[in-house]
Amino acid sequence: MRKEDNGKHIIVIGAGIGGLASACLFAAQGYNVSVYEKNSTPGGKMQQLKKSGYRFDTGPSLFTMPFQLEKLFEKCDEKLENYLHYRDLEPLARYFFQDGTVFDNYFDKKANAAEIEKFAPNSVNEYANFLKRTENLYRKTSQAFLFNPLYGFTDYKKLKYYDFLGIDAFSTVSQKVDKKISSPHLRQFFKRFTTYNGSSPFKAPATLNVIPHVELNMGGYYVPGGMYRIVESLVKLGKKLGVEYHFNQIVHQINVKRERVKGIFLKNGTHIKADAVIANSDATDTILNLIAPDTISNSRKAKQNKLEPSCSGFVMMIGCRNRWHQLKHHNVFFSNDYRREFEEIFDEKHLPQDPTIYIANTSWTDPGDAPQNSSNLFVLINAPYVQDNQDWDEITERYSGFVIEELERRGLDGLEKSIEVFEMINPKDFLELYRSNRGSIYGTSSNDAFSAFMRPKNKLRGIGNLYLVGGSTHPGGGIPLVIQSAFNALELMKRYNPK
């Protein structure tokens, strides 16, 4: 139930998951909330494509930590089950290695142990022990870092010094995995999870080994009808709470006077007053481009500009008149040399010559996502962020053909001849569509111990009523953490701008 109208107007810039979640939370507190989105649809990077009987999720494909979304609906006096349903997946994913090994990764511990026994019998216990380690990391980091705004002195008082020493902040993901796991296949498997926030396992702190816990111990889920149902449920909730949505509206600048936000200027020159602004726009774009130049210090801008972006993505959506028995819902075709792959992406900044290829084949779970005896393949390859010397039109044409040939080589016989729908998204598209930092998907990379814990906070210092949410801010990317950024913004609003 919405609280009594408090007469204050809040503007949300951007209708990504962070913006939609913030709009609902603040509207439930009695604020009048308006959302301004530059594109024609809500969802940010979480979109869907429907064409010729095929449906594709074009963004996130895995739903984890559903209790975060349930909590959001509860805060708005609603029940998620009245808006959205989700189901678990078994197996969670199928992994293909280039030596012919196939690993069906199950949430069920006994089924998973039986799978590992087939190709790495000496690592069955190592796998189980490593998952216990990831659970321990989650216990030490969840309340201290993930669910903590880390903004003021009271937040940092919650940090336990001994816990910090035990979260592997000073070794890399790769180093810790190699120390604990002997199977080369499982080493590559566990290193993959660092890509969930757009980082390299050979550079990111081993603290990020907490990520496997979220999927492998807590569960990975899928939303029947598509992940875009999450967006639709948040918009529906927002409308019930009185949120107003404005699409195809480009915010030109956040109006700041005397260190307080006064409103926003749209690209057409219109000024809209606000008592506070919540920016779900990319944090780097907000700080460098949306705030008036004389409002942010040059040192603050320089600091933000130096932060390394996360990787981007090379996406292909392929609708084909064929089905492949070896494909499940989530599929990963690993490269031969994982270290080399990440050197190419982050150091040499070009697409990998031997890529790890992820395929979401949701028609395996949802037959309605493709015509009968057909498949809807969402193909994702980690890609470098945008550089001035890249010609993405030429790269996209050349590399897409290479990926088709590579997938056929890796077992998808007849792929090219079966294609009916073919659409692509490259890093330049991410930059132009979402104004993300150099086309990155997750904002800032976590390729060193400091960047992993020092993402932009959910309240911008020096401006009294400007809040930042979304995957480019604390605590990070992915649906549950983006929702947490909205919780953080509300907590900080109550703390620093009480009614």
C-alpha positions as CSV (number, residue, x, y, z in Angstrom):
1,M,0.0,0.0,0.0
2,R,1.3,3.4,-1.0
3,K,2.0,5.7,2.0
4,E,0.3,9.2,2.1
5,D,1.5,11.6,-0.6
6,N,4.4,13.6,0.9
7,G,4.2,16.2,-1.9
8,K,7.8,15.6,-3.0
9,H,8.8,14.9,-6.6
10,I,11.5,12.4,-7.5
11,I,12.9,12.0,-11.0
12,V,14.4,8.7,-12.1
13,I,16.7,8.8,-15.1
14,G,16.6,5.5,-16.9
15,A,14.2,2.6,-16.8
16,G,16.7,-0.2,-16.3
17,I,16.1,-2.6,-13.5
18,G,17.7,-0.3,-11.0
19,G,15.5,2.6,-12.1
20,L,12.3,0.6,-12.1
21,A,13.1,-0.9,-8.7
22,S,13.9,2.6,-7.3
23,A,10.7,4.1,-8.7
24,C,8.6,1.4,-7.0
25,L,10.3,1.7,-3.6
26,F,10.2,5.5,-3.5
27,A,6.6,5.7,-4.8
28,A,5.6,3.2,-2.0
29,Q,7.1,5.7,0.5
30,G,4.7,8.5,-0.7
31,Y,6.9,10.2,-3.3
32,N,5.6,11.3,-6.6
33,V,7.9,9.5,-9.0
34,S,8.5,10.2,-12.7
35,V,10.8,8.0,-14.8
36,Y,12.5,9.4,-18.0
37,E,13.9,6.9,-20.4
38,K,15.8,7.7,-23.6
39,N,14.6,4.5,-25.4
40,S,11.1,3.5,-26.3
41,T,10.8,0.6,-23.9
42,P,11.7,-0.1,-20.2
43,G,14.2,-2.6,-19.1
44,G,17.6,-1.1,-20.0
45,K,19.8,-3.9,-21.2
46,M,17.1,-6.4,-20.2
47,Q,15.1,-6.5,-23.4
48,Q,13.4,-9.0,-25.7
49,L,13.2,-9.5,-29.4
50,K,10.2,-11.1,-31.2
51,K,10.5,-11.9,-34.8
52,S,9.0,-14.5,-37.2
53,G,7.8,-16.7,-34.4
54,Y,11.1,-16.5,-32.4
55,R,11.5,-14.8,-29.0
56,F,14.9,-13.9,-27.5
57,D,15.9,-12.4,-24.2
58,T,18.6,-9.9,-25.3
59,G,20.1,-9.3,-21.9
60,P,20.3,-11.2,-18.6
61,S,19.3,-14.9,-19.0
62,L,19.7,-16.2,-15.5
63,F,17.6,-15.2,-12.4
64,T,19.4,-15.6,-9.1
65,M,18.7,-14.6,-5.5
66,P,14.9,-14.2,-6.2
67,F,14.4,-13.2,-2.5
68,Q,15.7,-9.8,-3.5
69,L,12.8,-9.2,-5.9
70,E,10.4,-10.8,-3.4
71,K,11.7,-8.3,-0.7
72,L,11.1,-5.4,-3.1
73,F,7.5,-6.4,-3.7
74,E,7.0,-6.9,0.1
75,K,8.3,-3.4,0.7
76,C,5.6,-2.2,-1.6
77,D,2.9,-4.3,0.2
78,E,2.6,-6.7,-2.7
79,K,3.4,-10.3,-3.4
80,L,5.7,-11.2,-6.2
81,E,3.7,-14.4,-6.9
82,N,0.8,-12.2,-8.0
83,Y,3.0,-10.7,-10.7
84,L,5.6,-13.2,-11.7
85,H,6.5,-16.9,-11.5
86,Y,9.9,-18.5,-11.9
87,R,11.2,-22.1,-12.0
88,D,14.5,-23.9,-11.4
89,L,16.5,-25.4,-14.1
90,E,18.2,-28.9,-14.1
91,P,20.8,-29.0,-15.3
92,L,21.8,-25.4,-14.5
93,A,24.0,-25.5,-17.6
94,R,25.9,-27.8,-19.9
95,Y,29.6,-27.2,-20.4
96,F,31.5,-28.3,-23.5
97,F,35.3,-28.6,-23.5
98,Q,37.3,-28.9,-26.6
99,D,38.8,-32.3,-25.7
100,G,35.2,-33.7,-26.0
101,T,34.4,-33.6,-22.3
102,V,30.8,-32.6,-21.5
103,F,29.8,-31.5,-18.0
104,D,26.2,-31.2,-17.0
105,N,26.3,-29.0,-13.9
106,Y,23.4,-29.8,-11.6
107,F,22.1,-27.9,-8.5
108,D,21.3,-31.3,-7.1
109,K,24.5,-32.3,-5.2
110,K,24.3,-36.1,-5.8
111,A,23.5,-35.7,-9.5
112,N,26.4,-33.2,-9.8
113,A,28.9,-35.5,-8.0
114,A,27.9,-38.3,-10.4
115,E,28.7,-36.0,-13.4
116,I,32.1,-35.0,-12.0
117,E,32.9,-38.7,-11.3
118,K,32.8,-39.3,-15.0
119,F,35.6,-37.0,-16.0
120,A,37.4,-35.9,-12.8
121,P,36.9,-38.5,-10.1
122,N,39.7,-37.1,-7.9
123,S,38.0,-33.7,-7.8
124,V,34.6,-34.7,-6.5
125,N,35.5,-33.8,-3.0
126,E,37.5,-30.7,-4.2
127,Y,34.4,-29.4,-5.9
128,A,32.3,-29.9,-2.7
129,N,34.9,-28.3,-0.5
130,F,35.3,-25.4,-2.9
131,L,31.5,-24.7,-2.7
132,K,31.8,-24.7,1.1
133,R,34.5,-22.1,0.7
134,T,32.3,-20.0,-1.6
135,E,29.5,-20.2,1.0
136,N,31.9,-19.0,3.7
137,L,32.9,-16.1,1.5
138,Y,29.3,-15.2,1.1
139,R,28.7,-15.3,4.8
140,K,31.7,-12.9,5.3
141,T,30.9,-10.5,2.5
142,S,27.1,-10.4,2.1
143,Q,26.2,-8.2,5.1
144,A,29.5,-6.4,5.2
145,F,29.7,-5.5,1.5
146,L,26.8,-6.7,-0.7
147,F,23.9,-5.5,1.6
148,N,25.8,-2.5,3.0
149,P,25.7,0.9,1.3
150,L,29.4,1.4,2.4
151,Y,28.7,5.2,2.4
152,G,29.1,6.6,5.9
153,F,31.0,5.9,9.1
154,T,28.2,3.7,10.5
155,D,28.4,1.5,7.4
156,Y,32.1,0.9,7.7
157,K,31.8,0.1,11.4
158,K,30.0,-3.0,10.3
159,L,33.1,-4.3,8.6
160,K,35.0,-6.9,10.6
161,Y,38.7,-6.7,10.2
162,Y,39.2,-10.5,10.6
163,D,36.6,-11.2,8.0
164,F,38.3,-8.9,5.6
165,L,41.5,-10.9,6.0
166,G,39.6,-14.1,5.2
167,I,38.0,-13.0,1.9
168,D,41.0,-13.6,-0.4
169,A,41.2,-9.9,-1.5
170,F,44.9,-10.1,-2.3
171,S,45.1,-13.2,-4.5
172,T,43.3,-13.6,-7.9
173,V,40.3,-15.8,-8.7
174,S,42.6,-17.9,-10.9
175,Q,45.3,-18.3,-8.2
176,K,42.8,-19.5,-5.6
177,V,41.0,-21.9,-7.9
178,D,44.2,-23.5,-9.1
179,K,45.3,-24.0,-5.5
180,K,42.1,-25.7,-4.5
181,I,41.1,-27.6,-7.7
182,S,43.3,-30.1,-9.5
183,S,41.0,-30.9,-12.5
184,P,41.8,-28.6,-15.5
185,H,38.1,-28.8,-16.6
186,L,36.8,-27.7,-13.2
187,R,39.5,-25.0,-12.9
188,Q,38.1,-23.4,-16.1
189,F,34.6,-24.0,-15.0
190,F,35.1,-22.0,-11.7
191,K,37.0,-19.2,-13.4
192,R,34.1,-18.5,-15.7
193,F,32.0,-17.0,-13.0
194,T,34.1,-13.9,-12.8
195,T,32.7,-12.9,-16.2
196,Y,29.3,-12.5,-14.5
197,N,30.5,-9.0,-13.5
198,G,32.6,-8.4,-16.6
199,S,36.1,-9.1,-15.2
200,S,39.1,-11.4,-15.8
201,P,39.6,-14.3,-13.4
202,F,43.4,-13.7,-13.9
203,K,43.1,-10.2,-12.5
204,A,40.1,-10.0,-10.3
205,P,40.4,-10.6,-6.5
206,A,39.6,-14.1,-5.3
207,T,36.8,-12.6,-3.3
208,L,34.8,-12.9,-6.5
209,N,34.8,-16.7,-5.9
210,V,31.7,-15.8,-4.0
211,I,29.8,-15.7,-7.3
212,P,29.6,-19.5,-7.8
213,H,27.9,-19.8,-4.4
214,V,25.0,-17.6,-5.6
215,E,24.2,-20.0,-8.5
216,L,25.5,-23.4,-7.4
217,N,24.4,-23.3,-3.7
218,M,21.5,-20.9,-3.9
219,G,20.1,-21.9,-7.3
220,G,19.6,-20.5,-10.8
221,Y,16.2,-19.9,-12.1
222,Y,14.3,-19.0,-15.3
223,V,11.1,-17.0,-15.8
224,P,8.5,-18.8,-18.0
225,G,7.7,-16.5,-20.9
226,G,11.1,-14.8,-20.7
227,M,13.2,-12.8,-18.4
228,Y,11.5,-9.6,-19.7
229,R,8.5,-10.6,-17.5
230,I,10.6,-9.2,-14.6
231,V,10.6,-5.8,-16.3
232,E,6.9,-6.0,-17.0
233,S,6.2,-6.9,-13.4
234,L,8.1,-3.9,-12.1
235,V,6.4,-1.5,-14.5
236,K,3.0,-3.0,-13.5
237,L,3.8,-2.5,-9.8
238,G,5.1,1.0,-10.5
239,K,1.9,2.0,-12.3
240,K,-0.2,0.7,-9.4
241,L,1.9,2.9,-7.1
242,G,1.3,5.9,-9.3
243,V,4.7,6.1,-11.1
244,E,4.7,8.0,-14.3
245,Y,6.8,6.7,-17.2
246,H,8.1,8.9,-20.0
247,F,9.8,7.1,-22.9
248,N,11.8,8.5,-25.9
249,Q,12.9,11.3,-23.5
250,I,16.6,12.1,-23.5
251,V,17.9,13.8,-20.3
252,H,20.5,16.4,-21.3
253,Q,21.6,17.6,-17.9
254,I,21.0,17.3,-14.2
255,N,20.3,20.8,-12.9
256,V,22.4,21.5,-9.8
257,K,22.6,24.7,-7.8
258,R,24.3,25.3,-4.5
259,E,25.2,21.6,-4.2
260,R,21.6,20.4,-4.6
261,V,19.7,19.0,-7.5
262,K,16.9,21.2,-8.7
263,G,15.6,19.1,-11.5
264,I,16.6,18.0,-15.0
265,F,16.9,19.5,-18.5
266,L,15.6,17.3,-21.4
267,K,17.2,17.4,-24.7
268,N,14.4,19.6,-26.1
269,G,15.2,22.2,-23.5
270,T,12.3,21.5,-21.1
271,H,13.2,21.9,-17.4
272,I,11.4,19.6,-14.9
273,K,11.7,20.4,-11.2
274,A,12.5,17.7,-8.7
275,D,13.3,17.4,-5.0
276,A,15.7,14.6,-5.8
277,V,17.1,12.7,-8.7
278,I,17.9,9.0,-8.9
279,A,20.3,8.3,-11.8
280,N,20.0,4.8,-13.3
281,S,22.1,6.0,-16.1
282,D,25.7,4.7,-16.3
283,A,27.6,6.1,-13.3
284,T,30.5,7.3,-15.5
285,D,28.2,8.9,-18.0
286,T,26.3,10.6,-15.2
287,I,29.5,12.0,-13.5
288,L,31.3,13.0,-16.7
289,N,28.4,14.1,-19.0
290,L,25.0,14.6,-17.2
291,I,26.1,16.9,-14.4
292,A,27.0,20.5,-15.2
293,P,30.8,20.8,-15.8
294,D,31.4,23.3,-13.0
295,T,29.6,21.0,-10.4
296,I,32.0,18.1,-10.3
297,S,35.7,18.7,-9.5
298,N,38.3,17.9,-12.2
299,S,40.0,15.5,-9.8
300,R,36.7,13.6,-9.3
301,K,36.1,13.4,-13.1
302,A,39.7,12.3,-13.7
303,K,39.3,9.6,-11.0
304,Q,36.1,8.3,-12.6
305,N,37.6,8.4,-16.1
306,K,40.5,6.2,-15.0
307,L,38.3,3.4,-13.8
308,E,38.6,0.4,-16.2
309,P,35.3,-0.5,-17.8
310,S,34.1,-4.1,-17.6
311,C,34.1,-6.1,-20.7
312,S,31.4,-5.7,-23.3
313,G,29.6,-8.4,-25.3
314,F,29.3,-9.6,-28.9
315,V,25.7,-10.9,-29.2
316,M,24.0,-12.9,-32.0
317,M,20.4,-13.8,-31.9
318,I,19.9,-16.7,-34.3
319,G,16.5,-18.3,-35.1
320,C,17.0,-21.5,-36.9
321,R,14.9,-24.3,-38.4
322,N,16.8,-27.0,-36.5
323,R,17.2,-28.5,-33.1
324,W,20.4,-29.9,-31.6
325,H,20.0,-32.7,-29.1
326,Q,23.3,-31.7,-27.3
327,L,22.0,-28.3,-26.4
328,K,20.2,-27.6,-23.0
329,H,18.8,-24.3,-21.8
330,H,22.2,-22.7,-20.8
331,N,25.3,-23.9,-22.7
332,V,28.9,-22.9,-22.6
333,F,31.5,-23.9,-25.2
334,F,34.9,-23.3,-23.6
335,S,38.0,-22.0,-25.4
336,N,41.2,-24.0,-25.3
337,D,43.4,-21.3,-23.6
338,Y,41.4,-19.3,-21.1
339,R,44.3,-17.0,-20.0
340,R,45.0,-16.1,-23.7
341,E,41.3,-15.3,-24.2
342,F,41.3,-12.7,-21.4
343,E,44.6,-11.3,-22.5
344,E,43.0,-10.6,-25.9
345,I,39.9,-9.0,-24.4
346,F,41.5,-6.8,-21.7
347,D,45.1,-6.3,-22.7
348,E,45.0,-6.3,-26.5
349,K,41.4,-5.2,-26.6
350,H,40.2,-7.3,-29.5
351,L,37.7,-10.1,-29.9
352,P,39.2,-13.5,-29.0
353,Q,40.4,-15.8,-31.8
354,D,39.4,-18.8,-29.7
355,P,36.4,-17.6,-27.8
356,T,34.3,-19.1,-25.0
357,I,30.8,-19.1,-26.5
358,Y,27.7,-18.9,-24.3
359,I,24.3,-20.0,-25.8
360,A,21.0,-19.5,-24.2
361,N,18.5,-21.9,-25.9
362,T,15.3,-21.0,-24.0
363,S,13.1,-23.0,-26.4
364,W,14.5,-26.1,-24.7
365,T,12.5,-25.0,-21.6
366,D,9.9,-22.7,-23.3
367,P,8.8,-24.4,-26.6
368,G,6.8,-21.3,-27.5
369,D,10.0,-19.3,-27.9
370,A,10.5,-20.8,-31.4
371,P,8.4,-22.5,-34.1
372,Q,8.1,-26.3,-33.9
373,N,11.4,-28.2,-34.4
374,S,13.3,-24.9,-34.3
375,S,15.7,-23.2,-31.9
376,N,16.2,-19.6,-30.6
377,L,19.9,-19.3,-29.9
378,F,21.1,-16.3,-28.0
379,V,24.9,-16.3,-28.5
380,L,27.2,-14.2,-26.3
381,I,31.0,-13.8,-26.5
382,N,32.9,-11.6,-24.1
383,A,34.2,-8.6,-26.0
384,P,36.5,-5.6,-25.3
385,Y,35.0,-2.3,-24.5
386,V,34.9,0.4,-27.2
387,Q,38.2,1.9,-28.4
388,D,38.7,4.8,-30.9
389,N,40.6,2.6,-33.3
390,Q,37.9,-0.1,-33.7
391,D,35.6,-0.3,-36.8
392,W,32.7,-2.2,-35.3
393,D,30.8,-2.4,-38.6
394,E,33.7,-4.2,-40.2
395,I,34.5,-6.3,-37.1
396,T,30.8,-7.4,-36.7
397,E,30.5,-8.6,-40.3
398,R,33.7,-10.5,-40.2
399,Y,33.4,-12.0,-36.7
400,S,29.8,-13.1,-37.0
401,G,30.8,-15.3,-39.9
402,F,33.7,-16.7,-37.9
403,V,31.4,-17.5,-34.9
404,I,28.9,-19.4,-37.2
405,E,31.8,-21.5,-38.5
406,E,33.2,-22.0,-35.0
407,L,29.8,-23.2,-33.7
408,E,29.5,-25.7,-36.6
409,R,33.0,-26.9,-35.8
410,R,32.0,-27.4,-32.2
411,G,29.0,-29.6,-33.1
412,L,26.1,-27.5,-34.3
413,D,26.0,-29.1,-37.8
414,G,24.0,-27.3,-40.4
415,L,23.7,-24.1,-38.4
416,E,24.3,-21.7,-41.2
417,K,21.9,-23.3,-43.6
418,S,19.1,-23.4,-41.0
419,I,19.1,-19.7,-40.1
420,E,15.8,-17.8,-40.5
421,V,16.3,-14.9,-38.1
422,F,19.7,-13.2,-37.5
423,E,20.2,-10.1,-35.4
424,M,23.3,-8.7,-33.6
425,I,24.4,-6.4,-30.8
426,N,28.0,-5.3,-30.6
427,P,29.9,-3.1,-28.1
428,K,29.2,0.1,-30.1
429,D,25.5,-0.7,-29.9
430,F,25.7,-1.0,-26.1
431,L,27.3,2.4,-26.0
432,E,24.8,4.1,-28.3
433,L,21.7,2.4,-26.9
434,Y,22.5,2.7,-23.2
435,R,25.3,5.2,-23.0
436,S,27.2,2.7,-20.9
437,N,30.9,3.5,-20.2
438,R,32.7,2.7,-23.5
439,G,30.1,0.1,-24.3
440,S,30.7,-2.0,-21.2
441,I,28.0,-4.2,-19.9
442,Y,28.7,-4.1,-16.2
443,G,30.1,-0.6,-15.8
444,T,33.4,-0.9,-13.9
445,S,35.6,-4.0,-14.0
446,S,36.8,-5.7,-10.8
447,N,40.2,-6.4,-12.2
448,D,42.0,-5.4,-9.0
449,A,41.3,-5.5,-5.3
450,F,40.4,-1.8,-5.1
451,S,38.1,-1.5,-8.0
452,A,36.2,-4.6,-6.8
453,F,35.2,-2.8,-3.6
454,M,35.2,0.8,-4.8
455,R,32.4,1.1,-7.3
456,P,30.6,4.5,-7.3
457,K,28.4,4.8,-4.2
458,N,24.6,5.0,-4.3
459,K,24.7,8.7,-3.2
460,L,27.0,11.1,-5.0
461,R,29.1,13.0,-2.5
462,G,29.0,16.8,-2.7
463,I,25.5,16.9,-4.1
464,G,22.8,16.6,-1.4
465,N,20.0,14.8,-3.2
466,L,21.5,12.9,-6.1
467,Y,21.5,9.1,-6.0
468,L,23.1,6.5,-8.3
469,V,21.7,3.0,-8.9
470,G,22.2,0.2,-11.4
471,G,24.9,-2.3,-12.3
472,S,27.6,0.4,-12.7
473,T,27.3,1.3,-9.0
474,H,27.7,-0.4,-5.7
475,P,27.3,-3.3,-5.1
476,G,27.6,-4.4,-8.7
477,G,25.9,-5.9,-11.8
478,G,23.3,-8.6,-12.1
479,I,19.6,-8.4,-11.2
480,P,19.8,-9.0,-7.4
481,L,22.7,-6.6,-6.8
482,V,21.0,-3.9,-9.0
483,I,17.9,-4.3,-6.9
484,Q,20.1,-3.9,-3.8
485,S,21.4,-0.6,-5.2
486,A,17.8,0.7,-5.1
487,F,17.4,-0.4,-1.5
488,N,20.7,1.4,-0.7
489,A,19.4,4.6,-2.4
490,L,16.2,4.5,-0.3
491,E,18.2,3.9,2.9
492,L,20.5,6.8,2.1
493,M,17.6,9.1,1.3
494,K,16.1,8.4,4.7
495,R,19.4,8.9,6.4
496,Y,20.4,12.2,4.8
497,N,17.2,13.7,3.6
498,P,14.6,12.8,6.2
499,K,11.0,14.1,5.6
